[in-house]
Amino acid sequence: MMLQHIVQLSRHAEWADTLLISALGAATPAPPAALREYAHVVGATETWLSRIQRRPARVAIWPSLSLPELAAFAPTMHEGYAAYLGTLTDADLEQPVAYVNSAGLRFTNTVVDILMHVALHGQYHRGKVNLLLRQAGAEPALVDFIAFQRGVPAARTP
């Protein structure tokens, strides 16, 4: 049952990233701070998948990537998550993952803890991207989970 929730959160992240990339592209130009923040969403999400899969990350945690590079890489990253999640059972979620963080410290967490962190961390930073877009006079992406579940865009404020 937990695995189904994790898969749904991963699908939401993919949907939200598609909307956010569009919002960044519609901002002319994309605010550098918003682009940097979104690059971190992508970089950190990829880094966590690499830790779970015990392989080198393909991008840094705070990568310097252009919007076209992010738009090209994000779908590949989400495909990696979908493929990985497709191999798991609920029991696999309790497996420990040992890793070294960006500060060089060693930790061990379960797969489920890492995947929950990925979902929450990504959404936190997507909110920051939206704030930065709004502060720059651009339209934010409405990436609420409930809008994803409903299949109906979230309400906009006047």
Rosetta blueprint (number, residue, H / E / L):
1 M L
2 M H
3 L H
4 Q H
5 H H
6 I H
7 V H
8 Q H
9 L H
10 S H
11 R H
12 H H
13 A H
14 E H
15 W H
16 A H
17 D H
18 T H
19 L H
20 L H
21 I H
22 S H
23 A H
24 L H
25 G H
26 A H
27 A L
28 T L
29 P L
30 A L
31 P L
32 P H
33 A H
34 A H
35 L H
36 R H
37 E H
38 Y H
39 A H
40 H H
41 V H
42 V H
43 G H
44 A H
45 T H
46 E H
47 T H
48 W H
49 L H
50 S H
51 R H
52 I H
53 Q H
54 R L
55 R L
56 P L
57 A L
58 R L
59 V L
60 A L
61 I L
62 W L
63 P L
64 S L
65 L L
66 S L
67 L H
68 P H
69 E H
70 L H
71 A H
72 A H
73 F H
74 A H
75 P H
76 T H
77 M H
78 H H
79 E H
80 G H
81 Y H
82 A H
83 A H
84 Y H
85 L H
86 G L
87 T L
88 L L
89 T L
90 D L
91 A H
92 D H
93 L H
94 E H
95 Q L
96 P E
97 V E
98 A E
99 Y E
100 V E
101 N L
102 S L
103 A L
104 G L
105 L L
106 R E
107 F E
108 T E
109 N E
110 T E
111 V H
112 V H
113 D H
114 I H
115 L H
116 M H
117 H H
118 V H
119 A H
120 L H
121 H H
122 G H
123 Q H
124 Y H
125 H H
126 R H
127 G H
128 K H
129 V H
130 N H
131 L H
132 L H
133 L H
134 R H
135 Q H
136 A L
137 G L
138 A L
139 E L
140 P L
141 A L
142 L L
143 V L
144 D L
145 F H
146 I H
147 A H
148 F H
149 Q H
150 R H
151 G L
152 V L
153 P L
154 A L
155 A L
156 R L
157 T L
158 P L
